[in-house]
């Protein structure tokens, strides 16, 4: 590239990131009676009690009604063994506050668990009793879903159970139709396969233009100081790839992709709140493209898309810190959200080798970093960055530089101001890696896939209000007003588009009992910059929350 100067959004983003790197970490003191205080005393855990609450709490006035009682009667509670297998401590152990906090986060990470806490109960002999309290979510979704975003309509009929018979297993049977295709899906997942720490996932989808298959068997780092992890994954996709411009399908081509990977990593404690993880992997990917069909002549040039076969070896290094704090009303409504104020940095470097079957041998690299800062009593600032690419001959291909900054600032009462800025840069991307600007990408007043390009920035600002008004303990009334802006650079070094912008408002409802989505949005967005294919307004209905 002859010109290395970054566009203005990237310059501002880089300066903002540099400024926040200088912010000092937040130091928290243990409150009286906390697990941290019991650890400082050298106490031991005398025993534990597991209490699993049903979906509705009949002791609350707004949840003591016939619908709540019927739902609790039908719902199968999470089994005690499902909760116990997540515990990182046992009776007789010295109190380890970090292990207990990790246990709480592991439980809250289960989609069918709405709330999870481990409370200390003092004993007369100076030991402490651990009381594990879990509140179930409604785990069965038999739904007819309709959504309209960016001027495009989708619908889906699905039966989805995320806690089958209270065992924590996931089952999906689904039929879906969207602007691109019709999909029938059957999927199964078990996060503790055969009672072990291994997680099994199987997914089969029959598409109107092909099929998708996926298999994964993972043993993750389930705690900060877990000694090792491993995985084996494979996937296959056969479909038609649709490329868009101005919100319309411009090109279509047959597309096949096959991938597989196996890997192993070793964890090494660096400090009480930090760990280093080093591993190795063998991975492969093959992608094949058919002849492009031109739907709208002159919109997008049907450039040749070369096939690729990539097989290689890689090493991974990850450094992670455990500095979590619990918050509410950030992305969700009335639900505990765990935010890590520490760093998580990961690097993967490897080489695609001709001897392993690669047709474009060369090195590849993937880097990522995540960090959050607490900048007031309840305010949070989060930053994420991703870099990836591979070298083929003298050129870097399939490169992607992506960064985002998200902020939450509490306002008066139950009001929250939220904002997100993201910037993406793609270098010689494959067609499935094109960057789009539109409704699904944060510009809610415009059609999906409104503009295609290789560089993009999007800014979204929201004013959120959560009221005290609840309907039967099911929904919590809330409102939102927002503004979006963004631009994209045309492919292959073209010029930047004009800056598109919109404003909108509507309902932001807290879905208090469901395991599937905590927020329901019903809003209307008005574009402020006109263009071909842009309607006067967009009705945005759905449960997709970007930040």
C-alpha positions in Angstrom: 0.0 0.0 0.0 1.5 3.3 -1.1 -0.4 5.4 1.5 -0.1 4.3 5.1 -2.1 7.2 6.6 -5.2 6.0 8.4 -8.6 7.5 7.7 -9.9 10.0 10.3 -12.0 7.4 12.2 -9.0 5.2 12.6 -6.8 8.0 13.8 -9.4 9.0 16.4 -9.8 5.4 17.5 -6.1 4.9 17.9 -5.8 8.1 20.0 -8.8 7.0 22.1 -7.3 3.5 22.7 -3.9 5.1 23.7 -5.6 7.3 26.2 -7.5 4.5 27.9 -4.4 2.4 28.2 -3.1 5.0 30.7 -6.1 4.6 33.0 -5.1 2.9 36.3 -6.8 -0.4 37.3 -9.6 -0.2 39.8 -8.7 -1.5 43.2 -11.7 -3.0 45.1 -11.8 -3.7 48.9 -13.6 -6.7 50.2 -16.9 -5.8 51.9 -17.6 -7.2 55.5 -18.7 -10.8 55.5 -17.6 -11.4 51.9 -15.9 -14.5 50.6 -12.7 -12.5 50.4 -12.9 -11.7 54.1 -13.5 -15.4 55.0 -10.5 -16.3 52.9 -8.4 -13.7 54.7 -9.4 -15.4 58.0 -8.2 -18.8 56.8 -11.7 -20.3 57.1 -12.7 -23.6 55.6 -15.9 -24.6 53.9 -17.9 -26.8 56.3 -20.5 -27.9 53.7 -22.8 -26.7 51.0 -26.4 -26.4 50.2 -27.8 -26.0 46.6 -31.1 -24.2 46.3 -32.7 -24.1 42.8 -35.6 -21.7 42.3 -38.2 -22.2 39.7 -38.9 -19.7 36.9 -41.4 -17.6 38.8 -41.0 -16.7 42.5 -44.5 -17.0 44.0 -43.4 -15.0 47.1 -43.3 -11.9 44.8 -46.7 -10.2 44.3 -46.3 -9.7 40.6 -45.3 -13.3 40.1 -48.1 -14.9 42.2 -50.8 -15.5 39.5 -52.2 -18.4 37.6 -49.9 -18.1 34.6 -46.8 -18.2 36.8 -48.1 -21.2 38.7 -48.9 -23.0 35.4 -45.4 -22.2 34.0 -43.7 -23.5 37.2 -45.8 -26.7 37.0 -44.8 -27.4 33.4 -41.2 -26.4 33.8 -38.6 -29.1 34.7 -36.2 -27.6 37.2 -32.5 -27.9 36.7 -31.1 -31.0 38.4 -28.9 -30.5 41.4 -26.2 -32.5 39.7 -26.1 -30.0 36.9 -25.3 -27.2 39.4 -22.8 -29.3 41.4 -20.7 -30.2 38.4 -20.0 -26.4 37.9 -18.7 -26.0 41.4 -15.0 -25.3 41.7 -14.8 -25.9 45.4 -15.8 -28.7 47.8 -16.6 -29.1 51.5 -13.4 -29.2 53.5 -11.5 -26.9 51.2 -10.0 -23.6 52.5 -12.1 -20.7 51.2 -10.9 -19.5 47.8 -12.8 -16.4 46.9 -11.6 -16.5 43.3 -12.9 -20.0 42.8 -16.2 -19.1 44.2 -16.6 -16.1 42.0 -15.6 -18.2 39.0 -18.3 -20.7 40.0 -20.9 -17.9 40.0 -19.8 -16.8 36.5 -19.8 -20.3 35.2 -23.4 -20.8 36.4 -24.6 -17.5 35.0 -23.0 -18.4 31.7 -25.5 -21.2 31.4 -28.4 -19.8 29.3 -31.0 -21.6 31.4 -29.8 -19.9 34.6 -31.0 -16.4 35.2 -29.3 -15.6 38.5 -26.6 -17.5 40.4 -24.9 -16.6 43.7 -22.9 -18.4 46.3 -23.6 -16.9 49.8 -21.5 -17.5 52.9 -23.2 -18.6 56.1 -21.1 -18.4 59.3 -20.8 -21.5 61.5 -20.2 -21.5 65.3 -16.7 -23.2 64.9 -15.4 -20.4 62.7 -15.9 -22.3 59.4 -18.4 -21.2 56.8 -21.3 -22.9 55.0 -21.7 -22.3 51.2 -25.2 -21.7 50.0 -25.5 -22.0 46.2 -28.6 -20.2 45.0 -29.8 -20.6 41.4 -32.8 -19.2 39.7 -34.0 -21.0 36.5 -35.0 -19.3 33.2 -37.8 -20.6 31.0 -35.8 -23.0 28.8 -38.3 -24.2 26.2 -39.0 -22.0 23.2 -41.7 -23.2 20.8 -42.1 -20.1 18.7 -43.3 -18.5 15.5 -40.9 -15.6 15.1 -41.3 -12.7 12.7 -38.8 -9.9 12.2 -38.3 -7.0 9.9 -35.0 -5.3 9.8 -33.5 -3.2 7.0 -36.6 -3.5 4.9 -36.3 -7.4 4.8 -38.7 -9.9 6.4 -37.7 -13.2 8.0 -39.8 -15.7 9.9 -39.0 -18.9 11.8 -40.9 -21.8 13.4 -38.7 -23.4 16.0 -38.7 -25.7 19.0 -35.6 -25.0 21.1 -34.9 -26.5 24.5 -31.7 -25.5 26.3 -32.2 -27.5 29.5 -33.6 -30.8 28.2 -35.2 -32.7 31.2 -33.2 -30.4 33.5 -29.9 -31.9 32.4 -28.4 -28.8 30.7 -28.5 -30.3 27.2 -29.6 -28.3 24.1 -32.0 -29.5 21.4 -33.1 -27.6 18.3 -35.7 -28.3 15.6 -36.3 -25.4 13.3 -37.7 -24.2 10.0 -36.7 -20.7 8.9 -37.2 -18.6 5.8 -35.3 -15.4 5.2 -34.5 -13.3 2.1 -31.6 -15.6 1.1 -32.9 -19.1 1.7 -35.0 -21.6 3.6 -33.4 -23.6 6.3 -34.4 -26.8 8.2 -32.2 -27.4 11.3 -31.6 -30.2 13.8 -29.0 -29.6 16.5 -27.8 -31.1 19.8 -25.3 -29.9 22.4 -24.2 -31.3 25.7 -21.8 -29.0 27.7 -20.8 -31.9 30.0 -20.7 -34.9 27.6 -21.1 -38.2 29.6 -20.6 -36.2 32.8 -17.1 -35.0 31.8 -15.6 -31.6 31.2 -15.9 -32.2 27.5 -18.6 -30.3 25.5 -20.2 -32.0 22.5 -22.0 -30.1 19.7 -23.7 -31.5 16.6 -25.5 -29.4 14.0 -27.2 -30.3 10.7 -29.0 -27.9 8.5 -30.7 -28.6 5.2 -30.7 -25.5 3.1 -32.8 -24.7 0.0 -29.5 -24.2 -1.8 -27.3 -26.7 0.0 -26.5 -28.0 3.5 -24.5 -27.2 6.6 -22.9 -29.7 9.0 -20.8 -29.1 12.1 -19.2 -31.1 14.8 -17.2 -29.9 17.9 -15.8 -31.7 20.9 -14.1 -29.2 23.2 -12.6 -29.3 26.7 -12.3 -25.6 27.5 -10.4 -23.7 30.2 -13.3 -23.8 32.7 -11.4 -21.8 35.3 -8.5 -19.4 35.3 -5.9 -22.0 36.4 -7.3 -25.0 34.5 -4.2 -26.9 33.6 -5.1 -27.8 30.0 -7.7 -27.6 27.2 -8.2 -29.4 23.9 -10.6 -29.4 21.0 -11.5 -31.2 17.7 -13.9 -29.5 15.2 -15.1 -30.0 11.7 -17.6 -28.2 9.5 -18.9 -28.3 6.0 -21.1 -25.8 4.1 -22.5 -26.1 0.6 -24.7 -23.2 -0.5 -25.1 -20.2 -2.8 -23.3 -17.1 -1.7 -25.2 -13.9 -2.4 -23.3 -10.6 -2.7 -25.2 -7.3 -2.1 -25.1 -3.7 -3.0 -27.6 -0.9 -2.3 -29.6 -3.4 -0.3 -30.2 -5.7 -3.3 -28.7 -9.0 -4.4 -26.2 -8.1 -7.1 -24.2 -11.3 -7.6 -24.7 -15.0 -6.7 -22.3 -17.9 -6.9 -22.1 -21.5 -5.8 -20.0 -21.8 -2.7 -18.5 -24.8 -0.8 -16.4 -24.6 2.3 -14.9 -27.4 4.5 -12.8 -26.9 7.6 -11.3 -28.9 10.4 -9.0 -28.3 13.4 -7.6 -30.0 16.4 -5.6 -28.3 19.1 -4.3 -28.6 22.7 -3.1 -25.9 25.1 -1.4 -25.9 28.5 -2.2 -23.4 31.2 0.5 -21.9 33.5 -0.5 -19.7 36.5 1.4 -16.4 36.4 -0.2 -14.8 39.5 -3.3 -15.2 41.6 -5.3 -13.3 38.9 -3.4 -14.1 35.7 -2.5 -17.1 33.6 -0.5 -17.9 30.5 -1.8 -20.5 28.0 0.4 -22.0 25.3 -0.7 -24.5 22.7 -0.5 -26.0 19.3 -3.0 -26.7 16.5 -3.4 -28.4 13.2 -6.0 -26.8 11.0 -7.3 -26.9 7.5 -9.7 -25.0 5.3 -10.9 -25.5 1.7 -13.1 -23.1 -0.2 -14.5 -23.4 -3.8 -16.4 -20.9 -5.8 -18.6 -21.4 -8.9 -19.3 -19.1 -11.8 -20.9 -15.8 -10.6 -24.4 -15.0 -11.8 -25.0 -11.3 -12.3 -28.4 -10.2 -11.0 -28.0 -6.5 -11.5 -25.5 -5.6 -14.3 -23.1 -2.7 -13.6 -23.6 -2.8 -9.8 -20.7 -5.1 -8.8 -18.0 -6.4 -11.2 -18.1 -10.2 -11.3 -14.3 -10.5 -10.5 -12.9 -14.0 -10.4 -12.9 -15.6 -7.0 -10.0 -18.1 -6.7 -10.4 -21.4 -4.8 -8.1 -22.0 -1.9 -6.8 -25.0 0.0 -5.0 -24.1 3.2 -3.6 -26.7 5.7 -1.1 -25.8 8.3 0.4 -25.9 11.8 0.1 -23.1 14.4 1.2 -22.2 17.9 -1.0 -20.1 20.3 -0.1 -18.0 23.2 -2.8 -16.4 25.5 -2.4 -14.1 28.5 -5.5 -13.6 30.5 -6.4 -11.8 33.8 -9.3 -12.4 36.1 -10.6 -9.0 37.4 -14.4 -9.5 37.0 -17.1 -7.3 38.4 -20.8 -7.8 38.2 -23.2 -5.2 36.8 -26.8 -4.8 35.7 -28.6 -3.0 32.8 -25.7 -2.9 30.4 -26.6 -5.1 27.5 -29.4 -6.8 29.3 -32.3 -5.8 31.6 -32.4 -6.8 35.3 -29.8 -9.5 34.7 -26.4 -9.9 36.2 -23.6 -9.3 33.7 -20.0 -10.2 34.3 -17.4 -7.8 33.0 -13.7 -8.4 33.1 -11.6 -5.4 33.9 -8.4 -7.4 33.1 -6.7 -8.0 29.9 -7.2 -11.0 27.6 -4.7 -11.1 24.8 -4.2 -14.0 22.3 -1.8 -14.6 19.5 -1.8 -17.4 16.9 1.0 -17.8 14.4 1.5 -20.6 11.9 2.3 -21.6 8.4 0.3 -23.1 5.7 2.6 -25.8 4.1 2.6 -27.1 0.6 3.6 -30.5 2.0 0.3 -30.6 3.9 -1.8 -29.9 0.8 -1.9 -26.1 0.7 -2.0 -24.5 -2.7 -0.9 -21.1 -1.4 1.8 -21.8 1.2 2.8 -19.1 3.6 2.6 -17.8 7.1 -0.6 -16.6 8.8 -1.3 -14.6 12.0 -4.2 -13.9 14.3 -4.1 -11.4 17.2 -6.8 -10.3 19.6 -7.0 -8.2 22.7 -10.0 -7.3 25.1 -10.0 -4.9 28.0 -12.6 -3.1 30.1 -12.2 -0.1 32.4 -14.5 1.2 35.2 -14.6 4.9 34.8 -17.3 5.8 37.5 -19.3 4.1 40.1 -21.4 2.3 37.5 -19.8 3.4 34.2 -17.9 1.0 32.0 -15.7 1.3 29.0 -14.8 -1.7 26.9 -12.3 -2.1 24.0 -11.8 -5.0 21.6 -9.3 -5.4 18.7 -8.7 -8.1 16.2 -6.0 -8.6 13.5 -5.7 -11.5 11.1 -4.3 -12.3 7.7 -2.1 -14.7 5.7 0.8 -14.2 3.4 0.7 -15.5 -0.1 3.7 -14.7 -2.3 4.4 -11.0 -1.8 0.9 -10.1 -0.7 -1.2 -10.3 2.5 -4.6 -11.8 1.8 -7.8 -12.2 3.8 -6.6 -9.6 6.2 -8.9 -8.0 8.7 -8.3 -5.3 11.3 -11.3 -4.7 13.5 -11.7 -2.6 16.6 -14.6 -1.5 18.7 -15.1 0.8 21.8 -18.2 0.6 23.9 -19.2 2.8 26.8 -22.0 2.6 29.4 -22.7 5.7 31.6 -25.5 5.7 34.1 -27.8 8.6 34.0 -30.4 9.9 36.5 -32.7 7.3 37.9 -32.9 4.1 35.8 -31.5 5.8 32.7 -28.3 4.6 30.9 -26.4 6.3 28.1 -24.7 3.8 25.9 -22.4 4.2 22.8 -20.4 2.1 20.5 -17.8 3.0 17.8 -16.4 0.3 15.5 -14.0 0.4 12.7 -13.1 -2.4 10.3 -10.5 -2.7 7.6 -10.4 -5.7 5.2 -7.4 -6.4 3.0 -8.1 -8.5 -0.1 -11.0 -10.3 1.5 -12.7 -13.3 0.0 -16.3 -12.6 -1.1 -17.8 -14.0 2.1 -15.6 -11.5 4.0 -16.8 -8.3 2.4 -17.8 -5.6 4.8 -21.4 -4.3 4.6 -23.1 -1.2 5.9 -26.8 -1.4 6.7 -29.5 -2.4 9.2 -27.8 -5.5 10.4 -24.5 -3.7 10.9 -25.8 -0.9 13.2 -27.3 1.5 10.7 -30.9 0.8 11.6 -32.6 3.3 9.3 -31.3 1.6 6.2 -31.8 -1.7 4.3 -29.5 -4.6 5.2 -26.4 -4.8 3.0 -26.9 -1.3 1.8 -23.3 -0.7 0.8 -20.4 -3.1 0.3 -16.8 -2.3 0.8 -13.4 -3.1 2.4 -13.3 -0.4 5.1 -16.1 0.7 7.4 -16.9 2.7 10.5 -20.1 2.8 12.5 -21.1 5.0 15.5 -24.2 4.3 17.6 -25.5 6.3 20.6 -28.4 5.2 22.7 -30.4 6.7 25.6 -32.0 3.8 27.5 -34.7 4.0 30.2 -35.7 1.0 32.3 -38.9 1.7 34.2 -40.3 -0.1 37.3 -43.4 -1.2 35.4 -43.6 -5.0 35.0 -46.2 -7.1 33.3 -47.0 -10.3 35.3 -43.3 -10.6 36.1 -42.7 -11.4 32.4 -41.7 -8.1 30.8 -40.2 -5.0 32.2 -41.1 -1.8 30.3 -38.3 0.3 28.9 -37.7 2.8 26.2 -34.8 3.7 23.9 -33.9 6.6 21.6 -30.9 6.3 19.3 -28.8 7.8 16.6 -26.5 5.9 14.2 -23.9 7.1 11.6 -21.5 5.3 9.4 -19.6 5.1 6.1 -17.9 2.5 4.0 -15.1 2.5 1.4 -15.9 0.9 -1.9 -14.0 -2.3 -2.8 -10.5 -2.4 -4.3 -9.5 1.0 -3.1 -12.5 3.0 -4.2 -13.7 6.2 -2.6 -15.5 6.5 0.7 -19.2 6.8 0.6 -21.0 9.7 2.1 -21.7 9.5 5.8 -25.1 7.9 6.3 -27.1 8.6 9.5 -30.4 7.8 11.2 -32.4 8.5 14.3 -35.0 6.3 16.0 -36.9 5.5 19.1 -39.3 2.9 20.6 -39.7 0.2 23.2 -36.8 -1.7 24.8 -38.5 -4.5 26.8 -36.8 -6.7 29.4 -37.7 -10.3 28.8 -37.4 -11.4 32.4 -37.9 -15.1 32.3 -36.6 -16.4 29.0 -33.3 -18.3 28.5 -33.1 -17.1 24.9 -33.2 -13.3 24.8 -33.2 -10.8 27.6 -34.2 -7.8 25.4 -37.0 -7.3 22.9 -36.9 -4.3 20.6 -39.8 -2.6 18.8 -38.5 0.6 17.3 -38.9 2.9 14.3 -35.8 4.4 12.6 -35.7 7.4 10.2 -32.8 7.9 7.7 -31.3 11.4 7.7 -29.4 10.9 4.4 -31.3 9.8 1.4 -30.1 7.4 -1.3 -31.3 4.8 -3.9 -33.4 2.1 -2.2 -33.8 4.0 1.1 -37.3 4.1 2.5 -38.7 7.0 4.6 -38.5 4.8 7.7 -37.6 1.3 8.9 -39.6 -0.7 11.5 -37.0 -2.6 13.6 -38.4 -5.6 15.5 -36.3 -8.3 17.1 -34.0 -9.4 19.9 -30.6 -8.7 18.5 -28.6 -6.4 20.8 -25.2 -5.2 19.5 -24.1 -3.5 22.7 
